[in-house]
């Protein structure tokens, strides 16, 4: 048995797949099934060990924020690179580390230090307030908020 995230696109699955594997380290397009006209129909990705399938299924099935891909990162440089790369070309920043890429898929770019910062009851309120004021997360600012509590 295996579990795979499956994402429906109108016609842009191949463009999205190429961007995703470019931005997420240790990722690759595993397989591409093409239709009779040569365009990509179904693409299978390995995003740093997470299996994702993208399909060009046509219009009428837009992505929503009800489902997102969450990426945990260790450094501000990784946050900046991933966030900026996913916004590029028409994506939109959201709140609290969320964004929508140019194809309408929601992502969360989250520092691995966040559970620790929110896990201390004495600091969680201040860290949470700082978090809610941000779009792209700033690790140093979150740490500073925790230290000022």
N, C-alpha and C positions, 0 to 999 in steps of 0.2 A: 504494500500500500504506500502511496505517496500523496502529498498535498502540494498543489501548485496554485499560485495566484494566476487567474485568467482575466485578461483585460481586453475589452472590446473597443476598437477604434473604427472610425469611418473609413479612411483610406491612408492614414499616416503611421501605421504600426511600424513600418521599416525605419522611417525617420526617427521615431521615438526610440526604437530599439538601439539604433546607432548612437543616439545621444546618451541613453542610459548606460550602455557598456563603456562609453568613453568617460563618463563621470564617476561611476562606481568602480573603485579598484577591484582587481581580481574578478572581472566580469567578462562575459563573452556571449556572442550569439552562437547557440549550439546547433540550431537547425532552422532552415527556412523552407517552407512549402510554398511554391509559387502556383498561381492560377494559370489557365491557358494563355492569357495575354502576357505572361512573364512577371506580372506584379506580385509582390509578396501577399500571401493570404494568411498564413500562420507562421509566427516566429517563436522559437523557444529560446529563452535566455537563462543564463546562470548569472545572477547578480550577487556576487560574493557569496556563493553557496545557496542562494535562495532561487528556486525555480519559478520563472514567470513566463507565461505564454501570452502573446499579443496576437490579436486577430483583426484583420480588416473585414468587418462584418457589415459595413454600410452605415448610413445615418440612422438616427433615432434612438441611440443608446448612449447618451452622454454620461461622462463620469460625474460623480458628485463627491462632496467632502465626507459623505457617510462612509467612504472607504478610502484609505490612503496607504502609501508605502512609507514606513518609518525607517530611517537610517540613523543608526547610532555612530557617532564619530568621537574621536579623542581630542582633537585640537581645533582652535579657532580657524586655523588655515584650512582644515578640512570642511568646516562649516561654510566658510566663505566661498571656497571653490565649488562645492556642491550646490549651495544656494544660488550663487550667481549663474552657474551653468544651467540650472533648471529654470531659472527666470528668463534667461536669454532667449530672445526670439518671440516674446509675447506672453511669457508666464506672468503670474501676479503674486506679489507677496501677500501673506496672510498674517495672522497673529500667532504668537507663542511658538514660533518655529515652523509654522505651517506655510505652505505655498502651493500654488497651482501652476503646473508646467504649461507650455504652449499648447498642449493637446488636451488640457482640462483635467489631468490626473493630479490628485492631491498628494503631497509629500509632507513628511515631518522630518526635519533635520535637527537632531537632538544630541547634545553632548552627553557622553557616557557619564560625566560627573553629575548630571542632573538628579538621579535618584538619591545620591549621597547628600546633595545640597538641600533637597526637599525632605530628606529623611530625618533631619534633626528638628524636633518639634520647636525648639527655641528659635530656630532660624527660618523655618518653613514659611511663615507668613511673609517675611520680608523678601525671601527669594521668590515666592509665588507672586507677590505684587510686582516685583521687577520683571519676572517672566511675562506677566500679562501686559506689560507696557511695551514689549518688544515685538518686532516682526522677526527678522533674523536674530537668532539668539547670540548673545555676547557673553562668553564664559567668564571673562574678567568682571564684567558688571554684575553677573549673577553671584559670583564669589564675594564681591565687595558688598552686595546687599546682605548676604548672609553674615558677613563679618561685622556689619554695622548694627545687626539686631541685638 
